[in-house]
Structure formats: structure tokens, C-alpha cells
Amino acid sequence: MERNQAKGKWKQLTANVKQEWAELTDDEVGKAEGNFDELVARIQEKYGESRETIARKLNKMME
């Protein structure tokens, strides 16, 4: 996948993340900086959901 495609997918994913987990701030999402595991950790910290549940939702969003 080209770098531009990856950036585009990441932007789309973060937009979906902000809709699903509305209490996350732009700053919190931005700190993940393209790191899937970091994003999962930030969501887990804020919402207390399991890593598996969050990862499943994120993977579905990326389809």
C-alpha cells in the first residue's frame, strides 16, 4: 500500500473512531500517530473496553 493510501485510511479510521468513541479528543486520537496499538490503548484507557473488543471494532471500521 502506498504511503498516501495508508494516510488516507488512517484519516478515515480516526474520523470513524471519533464518531464511535465521542469522548476521545482530537489530541488523544492524534497522539496515536498512525499506531494501531496506541489507538487501542487510548480508547481502552478512556472507555474501559477490552483490547479485543476495541480491535474488532477498529478492524471492522477499516473494511
C-alpha positions in Angstrom: 0.0 0.0 0.0 1.3 3.4 -0.9 2.1 5.9 1.9 -0.7 8.2 0.7 -3.2 5.4 0.7 -2.2 4.5 4.3 -2.5 8.1 5.4 -6.0 8.3 3.8 -7.1 5.1 5.5 -5.8 6.4 8.8 -7.7 9.7 8.5 -10.9 7.8 7.7 -10.3 5.4 10.6 -9.8 8.3 13.1 -12.9 10.0 11.8 -14.9 6.8 12.5 -13.2 6.4 15.9 -14.3 9.9 16.9 -17.9 9.0 15.9 -17.8 5.7 17.8 -16.0 6.9 20.9 -17.1 10.6 21.0 -15.4 11.4 24.3 -12.0 11.0 22.8 -10.4 14.3 21.9 -8.7 15.1 18.7 -5.5 15.4 20.7 -5.9 11.9 22.2 -6.5 10.4 18.8 -3.7 12.4 17.2 -1.2 11.2 19.7 -1.6 7.7 18.3 0.0 9.0 15.1 -0.8 6.0 12.9 0.0 3.4 15.6 -3.0 1.0 15.8 -1.9 -0.4 19.3 -1.5 3.1 20.7 -5.0 4.0 19.5 -6.4 0.9 21.1 -4.7 1.7 24.4 -6.1 5.2 24.4 -9.6 4.0 23.7 -9.3 1.3 26.4 -8.0 3.8 28.9 -10.9 6.2 28.3 -13.7 3.6 28.0 -12.5 0.5 29.8 -13.5 -1.8 26.9 -11.3 -4.9 26.3 -8.5 -4.7 23.8 -10.1 -7.4 21.8 -13.5 -5.7 21.6 -11.8 -2.4 20.5 -9.6 -4.1 18.0 -12.5 -5.9 16.5 -14.5 -2.7 16.1 -11.5 -0.9 14.6 -10.8 -3.7 12.1 -14.5 -3.6 11.1 -14.2 0.1 10.5 -11.2 -0.4 8.2 -13.0 -2.8 5.9 
